[in-house]
């Protein structure tokens, strides 16, 4: 896997359309409202303490801060953290350098922990999930997004993106690190996290998708949708037992 690629993006995190990071931004426009609305539905309308693990350039952390939550973002890339802080409209997100396998927080510190587009980039996702559970309070929520380990995800998420989207680096994703939903559920339960909801995610097939196929540039109106099938990517939430 090639995680160093995120260090070199700079403000392209937010600006580039000729790069797979534009797909990540498009996914965030689907997931961020769902995460925020699920927090409100399950924990109530009050401000919550949120830890965004592998926060990258802050797509989710900044969105949740704008909704009034108290957010900390942790990432191993200082360059990405700097971009995230520059794009935080609230100026309230605490961005810190840290290791997802040894989170810089005491036990039971957060109401919500998120690991979006991250678990497929580490060798020990179960260890990351165990750390997320450690810093969650009882009844706290763990949100995740990752990719299913299937032939279809290899064809679309790995090879398809490499073939179609300009400036896609080699080994951005590695199939062996993708996680079957049942495997992820088992990892959660091993850390006293009970899965509550799982939603498949796929690109929306429309004119923007056709434009991407034709040009290799991700249109600004390219979008993702939730679906019943998890055979590409999937988002979910689990609750910590008391």
The 8 nearest C-alpha neighbors of each residue, nearest first, counted from 0:
[[1, 170, 171, 173, 172, 2, 120, 169],
 [0, 2, 171, 170, 3, 4, 169, 172],
 [1, 3, 4, 0, 5, 171, 120, 6],
 [4, 2, 5, 6, 1, 7, 76, 0],
 [3, 5, 2, 6, 7, 1, 8, 168],
 [4, 6, 3, 7, 8, 2, 79, 76],
 [7, 5, 78, 4, 3, 8, 76, 79],
 [8, 6, 5, 4, 9, 3, 78, 79],
 [7, 9, 11, 5, 12, 6, 10, 4],
 [10, 8, 11, 7, 12, 82, 78, 79],
 [9, 11, 12, 13, 8, 14, 82, 15],
 [10, 12, 14, 15, 8, 13, 9, 20],
 [13, 11, 10, 8, 14, 20, 9, 15],
 [12, 14, 11, 10, 15, 24, 21, 20],
 [13, 15, 11, 12, 10, 16, 21, 20],
 [16, 14, 11, 17, 18, 13, 21, 12],
 [15, 17, 217, 21, 18, 216, 14, 218],
 [18, 16, 216, 165, 15, 217, 166, 164],
 [17, 19, 166, 20, 16, 165, 21, 15],
 [20, 18, 21, 22, 167, 164, 23, 17],
 [19, 21, 23, 22, 18, 12, 24, 15],
 [22, 20, 24, 19, 16, 23, 18, 25],
 [23, 21, 25, 19, 20, 24, 26, 217],
 [22, 24, 20, 26, 21, 25, 27, 19],
 [23, 25, 21, 27, 22, 26, 20, 28],
 [24, 26, 22, 28, 27, 23, 222, 21],
 [27, 25, 23, 29, 24, 28, 223, 22],
 [26, 28, 30, 24, 29, 25, 31, 23],
 [27, 29, 25, 26, 30, 31, 24, 32],
 [30, 28, 27, 26, 31, 223, 32, 224],
 [31, 29, 27, 33, 32, 28, 34, 26],
 [30, 32, 34, 27, 33, 59, 28, 29],
 [33, 31, 35, 34, 30, 36, 29, 28],
 [32, 34, 30, 36, 31, 35, 37, 29],
 [35, 33, 37, 31, 32, 36, 30, 38],
 [36, 34, 32, 38, 37, 33, 31, 39],
 [35, 37, 39, 33, 38, 34, 32, 40],
 [38, 36, 40, 34, 39, 35, 33, 41],
 [39, 37, 35, 41, 36, 42, 40, 34],
 [40, 38, 43, 44, 36, 37, 42, 41],
 [39, 41, 37, 38, 43, 42, 36, 44],
 [40, 42, 38, 39, 43, 37, 140, 36],
 [43, 41, 39, 38, 40, 44, 45, 37],
 [42, 44, 39, 45, 40, 41, 38, 46],
 [43, 45, 39, 46, 42, 40, 38, 47],
 [46, 44, 43, 47, 39, 42, 68, 67],
 [45, 47, 68, 67, 44, 69, 48, 66],
 [48, 46, 68, 110, 69, 49, 45, 111],
 [47, 49, 69, 109, 110, 70, 68, 111],
 [50, 48, 111, 70, 112, 109, 69, 110],
 [49, 51, 112, 71, 72, 70, 52, 113],
 [50, 52, 72, 113, 54, 112, 73, 60],
 [53, 51, 114, 73, 54, 113, 50, 72],
 [54, 52, 74, 55, 73, 117, 114, 51],
 [53, 55, 52, 51, 57, 72, 74, 73],
 [56, 54, 79, 57, 53, 74, 80, 83],
 [57, 55, 83, 79, 82, 80, 58, 54],
 [56, 58, 83, 60, 54, 61, 59, 55],
 [57, 59, 61, 60, 56, 62, 27, 24],
 [60, 58, 62, 57, 61, 31, 63, 27],
 [61, 59, 57, 63, 62, 58, 64, 51],
 [60, 62, 64, 87, 57, 63, 59, 58],
 [61, 63, 59, 65, 64, 60, 58, 66],
 [64, 62, 66, 60, 65, 61, 68, 59],
 [63, 65, 68, 61, 67, 66, 62, 70],
 [64, 66, 62, 63, 67, 89, 61, 68],
 [67, 65, 63, 64, 68, 62, 35, 46],
 [66, 68, 64, 65, 46, 69, 63, 47],
 [69, 67, 46, 64, 47, 63, 66, 70],
 [70, 68, 48, 47, 49, 64, 67, 46],
 [71, 69, 49, 92, 50, 48, 68, 64],
 [70, 72, 93, 50, 92, 94, 51, 49],
 [71, 73, 94, 51, 54, 50, 93, 95],
 [74, 72, 52, 95, 97, 96, 53, 54],
 [73, 75, 53, 96, 76, 97, 54, 55],
 [74, 76, 97, 96, 98, 77, 73, 53],
 [77, 75, 79, 78, 74, 6, 80, 96],
 [76, 78, 80, 79, 81, 96, 75, 74],
 [77, 79, 81, 76, 6, 80, 82, 9],
 [80, 78, 56, 82, 76, 55, 81, 77],
 [81, 79, 83, 77, 82, 78, 56, 94],
 [80, 82, 84, 78, 79, 83, 77, 85],
 [81, 83, 79, 85, 80, 84, 56, 10],
 [84, 82, 56, 57, 80, 86, 81, 85],
 [83, 85, 87, 81, 86, 82, 80, 94],
 [86, 84, 82, 83, 87, 81, 88, 90],
 [85, 87, 83, 84, 88, 82, 61, 57],
 [86, 88, 84, 61, 90, 89, 85, 83],
 [89, 87, 90, 86, 61, 65, 85, 91],
 [90, 88, 91, 87, 65, 64, 92, 61],
 [89, 91, 87, 88, 92, 84, 85, 93],
 [90, 92, 89, 93, 64, 87, 69, 70],
 [93, 91, 70, 71, 90, 94, 64, 61],
 [92, 94, 71, 72, 91, 70, 95, 84],
 [93, 95, 72, 71, 73, 92, 80, 84],
 [96, 94, 73, 97, 72, 93, 74, 80],
 [97, 95, 74, 75, 73, 77, 76, 94],
 [96, 98, 75, 74, 73, 95, 102, 99],
 [97, 99, 100, 101, 102, 75, 74, 96],
 [98, 100, 102, 101, 127, 52, 97, 53],
 [99, 101, 127, 98, 102, 126, 130, 123],
 [102, 100, 98, 99, 103, 130, 97, 127],
 [101, 103, 99, 104, 98, 100, 97, 130],
 [104, 102, 101, 97, 105, 98, 73, 99],
 [103, 105, 102, 134, 108, 106, 107, 101],
 [106, 104, 108, 134, 107, 103, 133, 102],
 [105, 107, 134, 133, 108, 104, 135, 136],
 [106, 108, 136, 134, 135, 109, 133, 105],
 [107, 109, 134, 106, 105, 135, 136, 104],
 [110, 108, 135, 48, 111, 49, 136, 107],
 [109, 111, 139, 48, 136, 47, 135, 49],
 [112, 110, 49, 140, 109, 139, 141, 50],
 [111, 113, 50, 141, 49, 51, 131, 142],
 [114, 112, 142, 51, 141, 143, 52, 115],
 [115, 113, 143, 52, 117, 142, 51, 53],
 [114, 116, 144, 143, 117, 113, 145, 142],
 [117, 115, 145, 144, 118, 114, 119, 143],
 [116, 118, 115, 120, 119, 114, 53, 145],
 [117, 119, 124, 120, 121, 145, 116, 114],
 [120, 118, 176, 177, 117, 121, 145, 116],
 [121, 119, 118, 117, 176, 0, 122, 2],
 [122, 120, 123, 119, 118, 124, 117, 176],
 [121, 123, 124, 120, 176, 119, 118, 125],
 [124, 122, 126, 125, 121, 127, 118, 100],
 [123, 125, 127, 126, 118, 121, 128, 122],
 [124, 126, 128, 123, 186, 127, 129, 187],
 [127, 125, 129, 124, 123, 128, 100, 130],
 [128, 126, 124, 130, 100, 129, 125, 99],
 [127, 129, 131, 125, 130, 126, 132, 124],
 [128, 130, 126, 132, 190, 127, 131, 125],
 [131, 129, 133, 127, 132, 128, 126, 100],
 [132, 130, 128, 129, 133, 134, 112, 127],
 [133, 131, 129, 135, 130, 134, 128, 190],
 [132, 134, 130, 106, 131, 135, 129, 107],
 [133, 135, 106, 107, 108, 131, 132, 109],
 [136, 134, 107, 109, 132, 133, 139, 108],
 [135, 137, 107, 139, 110, 109, 108, 138],
 [138, 136, 241, 139, 239, 240, 135, 107],
 [139, 137, 239, 238, 240, 241, 136, 140],
 [140, 138, 110, 136, 239, 137, 111, 135],
 [139, 141, 238, 111, 237, 112, 239, 142],
 [140, 142, 112, 237, 236, 113, 111, 238],
 [143, 141, 236, 113, 235, 114, 112, 140],
 [144, 142, 114, 115, 235, 234, 113, 236],
 [143, 145, 234, 115, 116, 233, 235, 114],
 [144, 146, 116, 232, 233, 119, 118, 143],
 [147, 145, 232, 177, 231, 233, 178, 148],
 [146, 148, 179, 178, 230, 177, 231, 232],
 [149, 147, 177, 178, 179, 174, 146, 152],
 [150, 148, 152, 151, 147, 153, 230, 231],
 [149, 151, 153, 152, 154, 148, 230, 155],
 [150, 152, 154, 149, 153, 155, 231, 230],
 [151, 153, 231, 156, 155, 149, 154, 150],
 [154, 152, 157, 150, 151, 156, 155, 158],
 [153, 155, 158, 151, 152, 159, 157, 156],
 [156, 154, 159, 152, 153, 157, 158, 151],
 [157, 155, 152, 153, 160, 159, 154, 158],
 [158, 156, 153, 160, 159, 155, 154, 172],
 [159, 157, 161, 154, 160, 155, 162, 153],
 [160, 158, 155, 162, 161, 154, 157, 156],
 [159, 161, 163, 164, 162, 158, 157, 156],
 [162, 160, 158, 167, 159, 163, 164, 157],
 [161, 163, 159, 160, 158, 164, 165, 167],
 [164, 162, 215, 160, 161, 159, 212, 165],
 [165, 163, 215, 160, 161, 167, 216, 19],
 [164, 166, 215, 17, 167, 18, 216, 163],
 [167, 165, 18, 168, 164, 17, 19, 161],
 [166, 168, 161, 165, 19, 164, 18, 169],
 [169, 167, 171, 166, 170, 161, 4, 1],
 [168, 170, 171, 167, 161, 1, 172, 0],
 [171, 169, 0, 172, 1, 173, 168, 157],
 [170, 172, 1, 169, 0, 168, 173, 2],
 [173, 171, 170, 0, 157, 174, 120, 119],
 [172, 174, 175, 176, 170, 0, 171, 177],
 [173, 175, 177, 176, 148, 153, 172, 157],
 [174, 176, 177, 173, 148, 178, 119, 172],
 [177, 175, 119, 174, 173, 178, 120, 122],
 [176, 178, 148, 119, 174, 146, 147, 175],
 [179, 177, 147, 148, 146, 180, 176, 182],
 [178, 180, 147, 182, 181, 148, 183, 177],
 [181, 179, 183, 182, 184, 178, 147, 229],
 [182, 180, 184, 183, 179, 185, 178, 186],
 [183, 181, 185, 179, 180, 184, 186, 178],
 [182, 184, 186, 180, 185, 181, 187, 179],
 [183, 185, 181, 187, 182, 186, 180, 188],
 [184, 186, 182, 188, 183, 187, 189, 181],
 [187, 185, 183, 189, 125, 184, 188, 182],
 [186, 188, 192, 184, 190, 185, 189, 183],
 [187, 189, 191, 192, 185, 190, 186, 193],
 [188, 190, 186, 187, 191, 185, 192, 129],
 [189, 191, 188, 187, 129, 192, 132, 186],
 [192, 190, 188, 240, 189, 239, 193, 187],
 [191, 193, 239, 187, 188, 238, 190, 237],
 [192, 194, 237, 238, 188, 195, 239, 191],
 [195, 193, 237, 236, 196, 184, 192, 238],
 [196, 194, 237, 236, 193, 238, 197, 235],
 [195, 197, 235, 236, 194, 198, 237, 234],
 [196, 198, 235, 234, 233, 199, 236, 195],
 [199, 197, 234, 233, 235, 225, 227, 226],
 [198, 200, 229, 233, 226, 228, 227, 225],
 [201, 199, 225, 232, 233, 226, 224, 198],
 [200, 202, 223, 224, 203, 231, 225, 232],
 [203, 201, 223, 224, 222, 204, 200, 208],
 [204, 202, 223, 222, 224, 205, 201, 208],
 [203, 205, 208, 202, 206, 209, 207, 222],
 [206, 204, 208, 207, 203, 209, 221, 210],
 [207, 205, 209, 208, 210, 204, 221, 211],
 [206, 208, 210, 221, 209, 205, 218, 211],
 [209, 207, 211, 205, 210, 206, 204, 212],
 [210, 208, 206, 212, 211, 207, 213, 205],
 [209, 211, 207, 213, 208, 212, 214, 206],
 [212, 210, 215, 208, 217, 214, 216, 209],
 [213, 211, 209, 210, 214, 215, 163, 208],
 [212, 214, 210, 211, 215, 209, 216, 163],
 [215, 213, 216, 211, 212, 210, 163, 217],
 [214, 216, 164, 211, 163, 165, 212, 213],
 [217, 215, 17, 214, 211, 16, 164, 218],
 [216, 218, 16, 211, 17, 21, 219, 221],
 [219, 217, 221, 220, 207, 216, 211, 16],
 [218, 220, 221, 217, 16, 25, 21, 207],
 [219, 221, 218, 222, 207, 25, 217, 208],
 [222, 220, 207, 218, 219, 208, 25, 217],
 [223, 221, 25, 203, 202, 220, 224, 26],
 [222, 224, 202, 203, 201, 26, 29, 25],
 [225, 223, 201, 200, 203, 202, 226, 29],
 [224, 226, 200, 199, 198, 201, 223, 227],
 [225, 227, 199, 228, 200, 198, 224, 201],
 [226, 228, 199, 198, 229, 225, 200, 197],
 [227, 229, 199, 226, 230, 200, 231, 198],
 [230, 228, 199, 233, 231, 232, 227, 147],
 [229, 231, 147, 228, 232, 149, 152, 151],
 [232, 230, 152, 229, 147, 146, 201, 151],
 [233, 231, 146, 200, 229, 145, 147, 199],
 [232, 234, 199, 200, 229, 198, 144, 145],
 [235, 233, 144, 198, 143, 197, 199, 145],
 [234, 236, 197, 196, 143, 142, 198, 144],
 [235, 237, 142, 141, 196, 195, 194, 143],
 [236, 238, 194, 193, 141, 195, 192, 140],
 [239, 237, 140, 193, 192, 138, 139, 141],
 [240, 238, 192, 138, 139, 137, 191, 193],
 [239, 241, 138, 191, 137, 192, 238, 193],
 [240, 137, 138, 239, 136, 191, 139, 238]]
